Amino acid sequence: MRAVFQRVKKASVSVGGQEVASQGKGAMVLLAVGKEDTEKDAHYMAEKIAGLRVFPDSEGKMNLSLLDIGGEVLLISQFTLYGDVKKGKRPGFDGAAAPELGERLYLLTAEALNRLGVTTRTGVFGAYMQVELVNDGPVTILISSKKEF
């Protein structure tokens, strides 16, 4: 799995002009599922997202996690994170999971985050979405469940 974790003051997602989810302080996470990913990857990502220490402590150092600050997550499916542009200029998506696997592991990641104590809202899997957010910092971290970054 691949994720882009962005620390935010607020975020929301809309489909067809209708807001489907919004949140306050926390993270907006774009999540892609690869064709080789399993439930183990989903649990790894949930634990990594929940525990990532990128929020400032009382001294302004990045020492706190979503769990520490009571932050929320807006989790957005984004298969294009598996876009490969090594050949040419049009991305190929051969590394992305089929929709059935992608949706199952995306939803499992959201459930695992909620079980860990992080309030998690989602977009609509497979939908054309508009995402709005206010970056905080900005702080943006790339996360992978495989050793690729």
DSSP file (Angstrom, degrees, kcal/mol; ACC not computed):
  #  RESIDUE AA STRUCTURE BP1 BP2  ACC     N-H-->O    O-->H-N    N-H-->O    O-->H-N    TCO  KAPPA ALPHA  PHI   PSI    X-CA   Y-CA   Z-CA
    1    1 A M              0   0    0      0, 0.0   144,-2.3     0, 0.0   145,-0.5   0.000 360.0 360.0 360.0 152.0    0.0    0.0    0.0
    2    2 A R  E     -AB  32 144A   0     30,-2.1    30,-3.1   142,-0.2     2,-0.3  -0.973 360.0-178.6-127.7 144.6    1.0    3.6   -0.6
    3    3 A A  E     -AB  31 143A   0    140,-2.7   140,-2.6    -2,-0.4     2,-0.5  -0.995  24.3-150.3-143.2 149.4   -0.2    6.6    1.3
    4    4 A V  E     -AB  30 142A   0     26,-2.1    26,-2.3    -2,-0.3     2,-0.6  -0.982  22.8-161.6-114.7 114.5    0.3   10.4    1.3
    5    5 A F  E     -AB  29 141A   0    136,-3.2   136,-2.7    -2,-0.5     2,-0.5  -0.870   8.2-174.8-101.1 121.7   -0.2   11.7    4.8
    6    6 A Q  E     -AB  28 140A   0     22,-2.1    22,-2.4    -2,-0.6     2,-0.4  -0.975  23.1-133.6-120.7 125.4   -0.9   15.4    5.1
    7    7 A R  E     -A   27   0A   0    132,-2.5   129,-2.9    -2,-0.5   132,-0.5  -0.623  38.4-177.6 -73.1 128.6   -1.2   17.2    8.5
    8    8 A V  E     -AB  26 135A   0     18,-2.6    18,-2.3    -2,-0.4   127,-0.2  -0.906  43.9-149.5-132.5 155.7   -4.3   19.4    8.2
    9    9 A K  E    S-     0   0A   0    125,-2.9     2,-0.3     1,-0.4   126,-0.1   0.753  93.1 -14.9 -85.7 -32.0   -6.3   21.9   10.2
   10   10 A K  E     - B   0 134A   0    124,-0.7   124,-2.5    15,-0.1    -1,-0.4  -0.965  64.6-175.5-164.0 158.4   -9.5   20.7    8.4
   11   11 A A  E     -CB  23 133A   0     12,-1.5    12,-2.3    -2,-0.3     2,-0.3  -0.988   1.0-178.3-155.5 154.8  -10.5   18.7    5.3
   12   12 A S  E     -CB  22 132A   0    120,-2.8   120,-2.7    -2,-0.3     2,-0.4  -0.983  12.3-149.4-151.8 160.4  -13.6   17.6    3.4
   13   13 A V  E     -CB  21 131A   0      8,-2.5     7,-2.8    -2,-0.3     8,-1.4  -0.999  12.2-169.5-135.7 138.6  -14.6   15.5    0.4
   14   14 A S  E     -CB  19 130A   0    116,-2.6   116,-2.4    -2,-0.4     2,-0.4  -0.930   8.9-161.7-126.6 150.4  -17.5   16.0   -2.0
   15   15 A V  E >  S-CB  18 129A   0      3,-2.5     3,-1.7    -2,-0.3   114,-0.1  -0.995  81.5  -8.3-130.0 124.8  -19.0   13.9   -4.7
   16   16 A G  T 3  S-     0   0    0    112,-0.5    -1,-0.1    -2,-0.4     3,-0.1   0.830 130.8 -54.7  59.9  33.0  -21.3   15.5   -7.3
   17   17 A G  T 3  S+     0   0    0      1,-0.2     2,-0.5   113,-0.0    -1,-0.3   0.433 116.3 111.7  82.3  -1.0  -21.3   18.7   -5.4
   18   18 A Q  E <  S-C   15   0A   0     -3,-1.7    -3,-2.5     2,-0.0     2,-0.2  -0.922  70.0-124.5-109.9 126.0  -22.5   17.1   -2.2
   19   19 A E  E     +C   14   0A   0     -2,-0.5    -5,-0.3    -5,-0.3     3,-0.1  -0.491  28.8 176.7 -66.7 129.6  -20.2   16.9    0.9
   20   20 A V  E     +     0   0A   0     -7,-2.8     2,-0.3     1,-0.4    -6,-0.2   0.612  64.4   4.9-109.0 -18.6  -19.9   13.3    2.0
   21   21 A A  E     +C   13   0A   0     -8,-1.4    -8,-2.5   100,-0.1    -1,-0.4  -0.967  58.0 174.4-162.7 148.4  -17.3   13.7    4.8
   22   22 A S  E     -C   12   0A   0     -2,-0.3     2,-0.3   -10,-0.2   -10,-0.2  -0.973   5.5-178.2-150.7 163.2  -15.5   16.4    6.7
   23   23 A Q  E     -C   11   0A   0    -12,-2.3   -12,-1.5    -2,-0.3     3,-0.1  -0.962  18.2-131.2-154.9 167.4  -13.2   16.7    9.7
   24   24 A G        -     0   0    0      1,-0.3    48,-0.1    -2,-0.3   -16,-0.1   0.109  70.0  -5.5 -98.8-143.2  -11.2   19.0   11.9
   25   25 A K  S    S+     0   0    0      1,-0.1    47,-2.0   -15,-0.1     2,-0.3  -0.192  99.9  63.4 -57.0 135.2   -7.6   18.9   13.0
   26   26 A G  E    S-Ad   8  72A   0    -18,-2.3   -18,-2.6    45,-0.3     2,-0.3  -0.921  85.2 -35.3 156.9-125.8   -5.7   15.7   12.1
   27   27 A A  E     -Ad   7  73A   0     45,-2.8    47,-2.3    -2,-0.3     2,-0.5  -0.985  26.0-150.5-139.1 145.6   -4.7   14.2    8.8
   28   28 A M  E     -Ad   6  74A   0    -22,-2.4   -22,-2.1    -2,-0.3     2,-0.5  -0.984  27.9-166.0-108.7 123.3   -6.0   13.8    5.2
   29   29 A V  E     -Ad   5  75A   0     45,-2.7    47,-3.1    -2,-0.5     2,-0.5  -0.951  16.2-155.8-121.0 121.8   -4.6   10.5    3.9
   30   30 A L  E     -Ad   4  76A   0    -26,-2.3   -26,-2.1    -2,-0.5     2,-0.4  -0.842  24.2-165.9 -88.5 126.9   -4.6    9.5    0.2
   31   31 A L  E     -Ad   3  77A   0     45,-3.1    47,-2.8    -2,-0.5     2,-0.4  -0.965  13.1-174.0-126.7 128.9   -4.4    5.7    0.2
   32   32 A A  E     -A    2   0A   0    -30,-3.1   -30,-2.1    -2,-0.4     2,-0.5  -0.952  14.0-146.2-119.8 140.7   -3.6    3.3   -2.7
   33   33 A V        -     0   0    0     -2,-0.4    64,-2.8   -32,-0.2     2,-0.2  -0.904  13.7-144.7-106.7 130.9   -3.8   -0.4   -2.6
   34   34 A G  B >   -F   96   0B   0     -2,-0.5     3,-1.7    62,-0.3    62,-0.3  -0.557  25.3-112.2 -91.2 159.5   -1.4   -2.5   -4.7
   35   35 A K  T 3  S+     0   0    0     60,-2.3    61,-0.1     1,-0.3    63,-0.1   0.687 117.3  49.6 -67.3 -17.1   -2.2   -5.7   -6.4
   36   36 A E  T 3  S+     0   0    0     59,-0.3    -1,-0.3     2,-0.0    60,-0.1   0.401  87.3 118.2 -97.3   1.1    0.1   -7.7   -4.0
   37   37 A D    <   -     0   0    0     -3,-1.7     2,-0.2     1,-0.1    68,-0.1  -0.304  40.2-174.5 -75.3 153.8   -1.3   -6.1   -0.8
   38   38 A T    >>  -     0   0    0     67,-0.0     4,-1.5    -2,-0.0     3,-0.6  -0.715  46.5 -84.1-132.7-179.0   -3.0   -8.1    1.9
   39   39 A E  H 3> S+     0   0    0      1,-0.2     4,-2.3    -2,-0.2     5,-0.2   0.831 125.1  63.6 -59.3 -32.4   -4.9   -7.5    5.2
   40   40 A K  H 3> S+     0   0    0      1,-0.2     4,-2.2     2,-0.2    -1,-0.2   0.895 101.3  50.3 -59.7 -40.4   -1.5   -7.4    6.9
   41   41 A D  H <> S+     0   0    0     -3,-0.6     4,-2.6     2,-0.2    -1,-0.2   0.894 108.2  52.8 -64.5 -40.3   -0.6   -4.3    4.8
   42   42 A A  H  X S+     0   0    0     -4,-1.5     4,-2.2     2,-0.2    -2,-0.2   0.915 111.4  45.5 -62.7 -43.4   -3.9   -2.6    5.8
   43   43 A H  H  X S+     0   0    0     -4,-2.3     4,-2.4     2,-0.2    -1,-0.2   0.892 111.7  52.7 -67.6 -39.3   -3.2   -3.2    9.5
   44   44 A Y  H  X S+     0   0    0     -4,-2.2     4,-2.5    -5,-0.2    -2,-0.2   0.940 110.7  47.4 -58.8 -47.7    0.4   -1.9    9.1
   45   45 A M  H  X S+     0   0    0     -4,-2.6     4,-3.0     1,-0.2     5,-0.2   0.910 110.6  51.6 -63.5 -42.2   -0.9    1.3    7.4
   46   46 A A  H  X S+     0   0    0     -4,-2.2     4,-2.5     1,-0.2    -1,-0.2   0.933 112.8  45.2 -60.6 -45.6   -3.5    1.9   10.1
   47   47 A E  H  X S+     0   0    0     -4,-2.4     4,-1.9     2,-0.2    -1,-0.2   0.893 114.5  48.5 -65.7 -39.4   -0.9    1.5   12.8
   48   48 A K  H  X S+     0   0    0     -4,-2.5     4,-1.2    -5,-0.2    -2,-0.2   0.926 113.7  46.3 -66.8 -44.6    1.6    3.7   11.0
   49   49 A I  H  < S+     0   0    0     -4,-3.0     3,-0.4     1,-0.2    17,-0.4   0.930 114.8  46.9 -63.3 -46.2   -1.0    6.5   10.3
   50   50 A A  H  < S+     0   0    0     -4,-2.5    17,-1.4    -5,-0.2    16,-0.5   0.848 120.2  38.1 -65.0 -34.7   -2.3    6.4   13.9
   51   51 A G  H  < S+     0   0    0     -4,-1.9    -1,-0.2    -5,-0.2     2,-0.2   0.474  78.2 126.9-100.4  -2.1    1.1    6.5   15.5
   52   52 A L     <  -     0   0    0     -4,-1.2     2,-1.4    -3,-0.4    14,-0.4  -0.390  55.2-141.3 -61.7 122.4    3.0    8.8   13.1
   53   53 A R        +     0   0    0     -2,-0.2    12,-0.3     1,-0.2    -1,-0.1  -0.646  58.8 122.2 -92.2  85.0    4.6   11.5   15.4
   54   54 A V        +     0   0    0     -2,-1.4    -1,-0.2    10,-0.9    11,-0.2   0.235  43.4  96.4-127.5  10.4    4.2   14.7   13.2
   55   55 A F  E    S-G   64   0C   0      9,-2.6     9,-2.6    -3,-0.2     8,-1.5  -0.842  79.2-104.6-105.7 142.9    2.1   16.9   15.5
   56   56 A P  E     -G   62   0C   0      0, 0.0     6,-0.2     0, 0.0     2,-0.1  -0.344  27.1-149.9 -72.1 141.5    3.9   19.6   17.7
   57   57 A D    >   -     0   0    0      4,-2.3     3,-2.0    -2,-0.1     7,-0.0  -0.179  49.1 -73.9 -87.8-168.9    4.3   19.1   21.4
   58   58 A S  T 3  S+     0   0    0      1,-0.3    -1,-0.0     2,-0.1     0, 0.0   0.690 136.1  50.6 -65.4 -17.6    4.4   22.0   23.9
   59   59 A E  T 3  S-     0   0    0      2,-0.2    -1,-0.3     0, 0.0     3,-0.1   0.343 120.0-107.7 -99.7   5.0    7.9   22.9   22.7
   60   60 A G  S <  S+     0   0    0     -3,-2.0     2,-0.3     1,-0.3    -2,-0.1   0.539  75.6 134.9  83.2   6.5    6.9   22.9   19.0
   61   61 A K        -     0   0    0      1,-0.1    -4,-2.3    -6,-0.0     2,-1.6  -0.661  67.9-109.8 -89.4 145.1    8.7   19.6   18.2
   62   62 A M  E    S+G   56   0C   0     -2,-0.3    -9,-0.1    -6,-0.2    -1,-0.1  -0.573  75.1 123.0 -75.1  91.3    7.0   16.9   16.1
   63   63 A N  E     +     0   0C   0     -2,-1.6     2,-0.3    -8,-1.5    -1,-0.2   0.430  46.3  83.8-127.4  -7.3    6.5   14.4   18.9
   64   64 A L  E     -G   55   0C   0     -9,-2.6    -9,-2.6    -3,-0.3   -10,-0.9  -0.768  56.7-152.0-111.0 150.1    2.8   13.7   19.0
   65   65 A S     >  -     0   0    0     -2,-0.3     4,-1.9   -12,-0.3     6,-0.2  -0.506  39.0 -95.6-105.2 175.6    0.6   11.4   17.0
   66   66 A L  H  >>S+     0   0    0    -16,-0.5     5,-2.0   -17,-0.4     4,-1.2   0.891 127.7  53.9 -56.5 -40.1   -3.1   11.5   16.0
   67   67 A L  H  45S+     0   0    0    -17,-1.4    -1,-0.2     1,-0.2     3,-0.2   0.892 107.4  50.4 -62.8 -39.4   -3.8    9.3   19.1
   68   68 A D  H  45S+     0   0    0      1,-0.2    -1,-0.2     2,-0.1    -2,-0.2   0.859 118.8  35.5 -67.7 -36.1   -2.0   11.8   21.3
   69   69 A I  H  <5S-     0   0    0     -4,-1.9    -1,-0.2     2,-0.0    -2,-0.2   0.486 106.6-117.0 -98.6  -2.8   -3.9   14.9   20.1
   70   70 A G  T  <5 +     0   0    0     -4,-1.2    -3,-0.2    -3,-0.2    -4,-0.1   0.830  56.8 170.1  69.4  31.1   -7.3   13.2   19.5
   71   71 A G      < -     0   0    0     -5,-2.0    48,-0.4    -6,-0.2   -45,-0.3  -0.275  25.4-132.8 -76.5 162.5   -6.9   14.0   15.7
   72   72 A E  E     -d   26   0A   0    -47,-2.0   -45,-2.8    46,-0.1     2,-0.4  -0.690   9.1-138.0-111.5 163.2   -9.1   12.7   13.0
   73   73 A V  E     -de  27 120A   0     46,-2.5    48,-2.8    -2,-0.2     2,-0.6  -0.986   5.8-160.5-125.2 134.0   -8.4   11.2    9.6
   74   74 A L  E     -de  28 121A   0    -47,-2.3   -45,-2.7    -2,-0.4     2,-0.6  -0.962  22.1-160.4-105.5 110.7  -10.1   11.7    6.3
   75   75 A L  E     -de  29 122A   0     46,-3.1    48,-1.5    -2,-0.6     2,-0.5  -0.837   9.2-173.9-100.7 119.8   -9.1    8.7    4.2
   76   76 A I  E     -d   30   0A   0    -47,-3.1   -45,-3.1    -2,-0.6     2,-0.2  -0.950  23.7-127.5-118.0 127.1   -9.4    9.0    0.5
   77   77 A S  E     +d   31   0A   0     -2,-0.5   -45,-0.2   -47,-0.2     2,-0.1  -0.530  32.7 171.7 -71.2 137.8   -8.9    6.1   -2.0
   78   78 A Q    >   +     0   0    0    -47,-2.8     3,-1.9    -2,-0.2     4,-0.1  -0.578  15.4 174.9-152.6  78.5   -6.3    7.1   -4.7
   79   79 A F  G >  S+     0   0    0      1,-0.3     3,-2.1     2,-0.1   -47,-0.1   0.722  73.0  79.9 -61.5 -19.7   -5.2    4.3   -7.0
   80   80 A T  G >   +     0   0    0      1,-0.3     3,-2.0     2,-0.2    -1,-0.3   0.616  70.0  81.3 -67.6  -9.4   -3.2    6.9   -9.0
   81   81 A L  G <  S+     0   0    0     -3,-1.9    -1,-0.3     1,-0.3    -2,-0.1   0.684  88.7  57.4 -65.5 -15.1   -0.5    6.7   -6.4
   82   82 A Y  G <  S+     0   0    0     -3,-2.1    13,-0.5    -4,-0.1    -1,-0.3   0.225  77.6 134.3 -95.7  12.9    0.5    3.5   -8.3
   83   83 A G    <   -     0   0    0     -3,-2.0     2,-0.6    10,-0.1    10,-0.2  -0.477  43.5-155.1 -64.4 126.9    0.9    5.5  -11.5
   84   84 A D  B     +H   92   0D   0      8,-2.8     8,-2.0    -2,-0.3     3,-0.2  -0.927  22.7 169.3-109.4 120.2    4.2    4.5  -13.2
   85   85 A V        +     0   0    0     -2,-0.6    -1,-0.1     6,-0.2     3,-0.1   0.062  43.8 111.8-117.0  23.0    5.7    7.1  -15.5
   86   86 A K  S    S+     0   0    0      1,-0.2     2,-0.6     6,-0.1    -1,-0.1   0.846  80.2  47.8 -65.2 -32.5    9.1    5.5  -16.1
   87   87 A K  S    S-     0   0    0     -3,-0.2     3,-0.3     3,-0.1    -1,-0.2  -0.940 124.0 -35.0-111.4 114.3    8.2    4.8  -19.8
   88   88 A G  S    S-     0   0    0     -2,-0.6     0, 0.0     1,-0.2     0, 0.0  -0.248  82.1 -73.1  75.5-162.8    6.7    7.8  -21.6
   89   89 A K  S    S+     0   0    0      2,-0.1    -1,-0.2    -3,-0.0    -4,-0.0   0.453 103.1  85.3-117.2  -5.5    4.5   10.5  -20.1
   90   90 A R  S    S-     0   0    0     -3,-0.3    -3,-0.1    -6,-0.0    -6,-0.1  -0.889  81.6-122.7 -99.2 121.9    1.2    8.7  -19.7
   91   91 A P        -     0   0    0      0, 0.0     2,-0.4     0, 0.0    -6,-0.2  -0.290  17.2-147.9 -66.7 145.3    1.0    6.8  -16.4
   92   92 A G  B     -H   84   0D   0     -8,-2.0    -8,-2.8   -10,-0.1     3,-0.2  -0.861   3.9-160.0-106.8 148.4    0.4    3.1  -16.3
   93   93 A F    >   +     0   0    0     -2,-0.4     3,-1.4   -10,-0.2   -10,-0.1  -0.046  47.5 126.9-120.5  31.1   -1.4    1.6  -13.4
   94   94 A D  T 3  S+     0   0    0      1,-0.3    -1,-0.1   -10,-0.1   -59,-0.1   0.778  72.8  57.7 -60.7 -27.4   -0.4   -2.1  -13.5
   95   95 A G  T 3  S+     0   0    0    -13,-0.5   -60,-2.3    -3,-0.2   -59,-0.3   0.646  86.2  98.8 -79.2 -14.4    0.7   -2.0   -9.9
   96   96 A A  B <  S-F   34   0B   0     -3,-1.4   -62,-0.3   -62,-0.3    -3,-0.0  -0.433  78.9-109.5 -76.0 147.5   -2.7   -1.0   -8.6
   97   97 A A        -     0   0    0    -64,-2.8   -62,-0.1    -2,-0.1   -64,-0.1  -0.313  36.8 -95.5 -69.4 155.3   -5.1   -3.5   -7.1
   98   98 A A     >  -     0   0    0    -63,-0.1     4,-2.9     1,-0.1     3,-0.3  -0.379  45.3-103.8 -62.4 152.4   -8.3   -4.6   -8.9
   99   99 A P  H  > S+     0   0    0      0, 0.0     4,-2.8     0, 0.0     5,-0.3   0.836 118.6  55.1 -53.0 -38.7  -11.2   -2.5   -7.6
  100  100 A E  H  > S+     0   0    0      2,-0.2     4,-1.9     1,-0.2     5,-0.1   0.940 114.7  38.4 -63.4 -47.2  -12.6   -5.4   -5.5
  101  101 A L  H  > S+     0   0    0     -3,-0.3     4,-2.5     2,-0.2     5,-0.3   0.911 115.8  54.4 -67.8 -42.7   -9.4   -5.9   -3.6
  102  102 A G  H  X S+     0   0    0     -4,-2.9     4,-2.2     1,-0.2    -2,-0.2   0.925 110.7  44.2 -57.5 -47.7   -8.7   -2.2   -3.4
  103  103 A E  H  X S+     0   0    0     -4,-2.8     4,-2.6    -5,-0.2     5,-0.2   0.913 112.6  52.0 -66.2 -42.0  -12.1   -1.4   -1.9
  104  104 A R  H  X S+     0   0    0     -4,-1.9     4,-1.9    -5,-0.3    -2,-0.2   0.928 115.3  40.1 -61.4 -45.8  -11.9   -4.2    0.6
  105  105 A L  H  X S+     0   0    0     -4,-2.5     4,-2.0     2,-0.2    -1,-0.2   0.823 113.1  55.2 -76.0 -30.3   -8.4   -3.2    1.9
  106  106 A Y  H  X S+     0   0    0     -4,-2.2     4,-1.9    -5,-0.3    -2,-0.2   0.945 112.3  43.0 -62.4 -48.9   -9.2    0.5    1.8
  107  107 A L  H  X S+     0   0    0     -4,-2.6     4,-2.5     1,-0.2    -2,-0.2   0.860 111.5  55.0 -67.1 -35.5  -12.3   -0.1    4.1
  108  108 A L  H  X S+     0   0    0     -4,-1.9     4,-2.6    -5,-0.2    -1,-0.2   0.892 106.4  51.8 -63.5 -39.5  -10.3   -2.5    6.3
  109  109 A T  H  X S+     0   0    0     -4,-2.0     4,-2.2     2,-0.2    -2,-0.2   0.919 110.2  48.5 -62.4 -43.5   -7.7    0.3    6.8
  110  110 A A  H  X S+     0   0    0     -4,-1.9     4,-2.2     2,-0.2    -2,-0.2   0.920 112.7  48.0 -62.1 -44.3  -10.5    2.7    7.8
  111  111 A E  H  X S+     0   0    0     -4,-2.5     4,-2.5     1,-0.2    -2,-0.2   0.907 110.8  51.3 -62.8 -41.6  -12.0    0.2   10.2
  112  112 A A  H  X S+     0   0    0     -4,-2.6     4,-1.7     2,-0.2    -1,-0.2   0.892 108.8  51.0 -64.7 -39.6   -8.6   -0.6   11.7
  113  113 A L  H  X>S+     0   0    0     -4,-2.2     5,-2.4     2,-0.2     4,-0.5   0.933 110.6  48.8 -61.5 -45.7   -7.9    3.2   12.3
  114  114 A N  H ><5S+     0   0    0     -4,-2.2     3,-1.2     1,-0.2    -2,-0.2   0.907 109.7  52.0 -60.7 -42.0  -11.3    3.5   14.1
  115  115 A R  H 3<5S+     0   0    0     -4,-2.5    -1,-0.2     1,-0.3    -2,-0.2   0.825 104.9  56.6 -64.2 -31.2  -10.5    0.4   16.2
  116  116 A L  H 3<5S-     0   0    0     -4,-1.7    -1,-0.3    -5,-0.2    -2,-0.2   0.603 128.0-100.0 -74.9 -10.7   -7.2    2.0   17.2
  117  117 A G  T <<5S+     0   0    0     -3,-1.2     2,-0.7    -4,-0.5    -3,-0.2   0.562  82.9 127.2 104.3  10.9   -9.1    5.1   18.5
  118  118 A V      < -     0   0    0     -5,-2.4     2,-0.3    -6,-0.2    -1,-0.3  -0.897  61.7-127.5-103.1 115.4   -8.7    7.4   15.5
  119  119 A T        -     0   0    0     -2,-0.7   -46,-2.5   -48,-0.4     2,-0.4  -0.454  36.4-170.5 -60.7 121.0  -12.0    8.8   14.2
  120  120 A T  E     -e   73   0A   0     -2,-0.3     2,-0.3   -48,-0.2   -46,-0.2  -0.969  15.0-175.2-126.9 129.2  -11.8    8.1   10.5
  121  121 A R  E     -e   74   0A   0    -48,-2.8   -46,-3.1    -2,-0.4     2,-0.3  -0.853  14.0-151.3-115.8 155.8  -14.1    9.3    7.7
  122  122 A T  E     -e   75   0A   0     -2,-0.3   -46,-0.2   -48,-0.2  -109,-0.1  -0.842  11.1-130.6-127.0 161.4  -13.9    8.2    4.1
  123  123 A G        -     0   0    0    -48,-1.5     2,-0.6    -2,-0.3    -1,-0.1   0.004  52.7 -76.6 -82.3-158.9  -14.6    9.4    0.7
  124  124 A V    >   -     0   0    0   -110,-0.1     3,-2.2   -47,-0.1    -1,-0.0  -0.936  49.5-119.8-110.1 113.9  -16.6    7.2   -1.8
  125  125 A F  T 3  S+     0   0    0     -2,-0.6     3,-0.1     1,-0.3   -22,-0.0  -0.249  93.7   5.2 -56.0 130.5  -14.4    4.4   -3.2
  126  126 A G  T 3  S+     0   0    0      1,-0.3    -1,-0.3   -49,-0.0     2,-0.1   0.365 101.6 125.2  80.7  -5.2  -14.2    4.7   -7.0
  127  127 A A  S <  S-     0   0    0     -3,-2.2     2,-0.7     1,-0.1    -1,-0.3  -0.458  72.0-108.2 -85.4 158.1  -16.0    8.0   -7.2
  128  128 A Y        -     0   0    0     -2,-0.1  -112,-0.5    -3,-0.1     2,-0.3  -0.793  53.5-173.1 -81.2 114.8  -14.8   11.2   -8.8
  129  129 A M  E     -B   15   0A   0     -2,-0.7     2,-0.5  -114,-0.1  -114,-0.2  -0.793  29.6-145.7-119.1 153.9  -14.2   13.3   -5.7
  130  130 A Q  E     -B   14   0A   0   -116,-2.4  -116,-2.6    -2,-0.3     2,-0.5  -0.986  22.1-164.0-114.5 123.8  -13.3   16.9   -4.9
  131  131 A V  E     -B   13   0A   0     -2,-0.5     2,-0.4  -118,-0.2  -118,-0.2  -0.923   6.0-172.2-113.3 130.3  -11.1   17.1   -1.8
  132  132 A E  E     +B   12   0A   0   -120,-2.7  -120,-2.8    -2,-0.5     2,-0.3  -0.955  14.3 160.2-119.2 140.9  -10.5   20.4    0.1
  133  133 A L  E     -B   11   0A   0     -2,-0.4     2,-0.6  -122,-0.2  -122,-0.2  -0.995  37.9-135.8-154.8 157.2   -8.0   20.8    2.9
  134  134 A V  E     -B   10   0A   0   -124,-2.5  -125,-2.9    -2,-0.3  -124,-0.7  -0.947  33.3-138.3-114.2 106.5   -6.1   23.3    4.9
  135  135 A N  E     -B    8   0A   0     -2,-0.6     2,-0.6  -127,-0.2  -127,-0.3  -0.317   7.1-145.1 -62.4 145.8   -2.5   22.1    5.2
  136  136 A D  E    S-     0   0A   0   -129,-2.9     3,-0.3     3,-0.2  -129,-0.2  -0.908  75.6 -22.3-116.5 100.6   -0.9   22.6    8.6
  137  137 A G  E    S-     0   0A   0     -2,-0.6     2,-0.1     1,-0.3  -129,-0.1  -0.573 100.0 -94.2 132.4 -71.2    2.8   23.3    8.2
  138  138 A P  E     +     0   0A   0      0, 0.0     2,-0.5     0, 0.0    -1,-0.3   0.580  68.6 172.2 -74.3 149.4    2.6   22.0    5.6
  139  139 A V  E     +     0   0A   0   -132,-0.5  -132,-2.5    -3,-0.3     2,-0.4  -0.985   1.4 171.5-124.9 118.0    3.7   18.5    6.7
  140  140 A T  E     -B    6   0A   0     -2,-0.5     2,-0.4  -134,-0.2  -134,-0.2  -0.995   6.4-175.7-131.4 126.8    3.5   15.8    4.1
  141  141 A I  E     -B    5   0A   0   -136,-2.7  -136,-3.2    -2,-0.4     2,-0.4  -0.973  18.3-141.1-126.4 135.2    4.8   12.3    4.6
  142  142 A L  E     -B    4   0A   0     -2,-0.4     2,-0.4  -138,-0.2  -138,-0.2  -0.813  23.4-171.8 -92.0 134.1    5.0    9.4    2.1
  143  143 A I  E     -B    3   0A   0   -140,-2.6  -140,-2.7    -2,-0.4     2,-0.4  -0.980   7.5-178.5-128.6 139.5    4.2    6.0    3.6
  144  144 A S  E     -B    2   0A   0     -2,-0.4  -142,-0.2  -142,-0.2     5,-0.1  -0.996  28.2-148.0-135.3 142.6    4.5    2.5    2.1
  145  145 A S  S    S+     0   0    0   -144,-2.3     2,-0.3    -2,-0.4  -143,-0.1   0.550  91.7  56.6 -82.7  -7.2    3.8   -0.9    3.5
  146  146 A K  S    S-     0   0    0   -145,-0.5     2,-1.5  -105,-0.0     3,-0.4  -0.776 102.8 -99.3-114.3 163.5    6.6   -2.2    1.3
  147  147 A K  S    S+     0   0    0     -2,-0.3    -2,-0.1     1,-0.2     0, 0.0  -0.653  81.6 114.2 -85.6  87.4   10.3   -1.1    1.3
  148  148 A E              0   0    0     -2,-1.5    -1,-0.2    -4,-0.0    -3,-0.0   0.553 360.0 360.0-130.5 -17.1   10.2    1.2   -1.7
  149  149 A F              0   0    0     -3,-0.4    -2,-0.1    -5,-0.1    -7,-0.1   0.415 360.0 360.0-102.7 360.0   10.8    4.8   -0.5
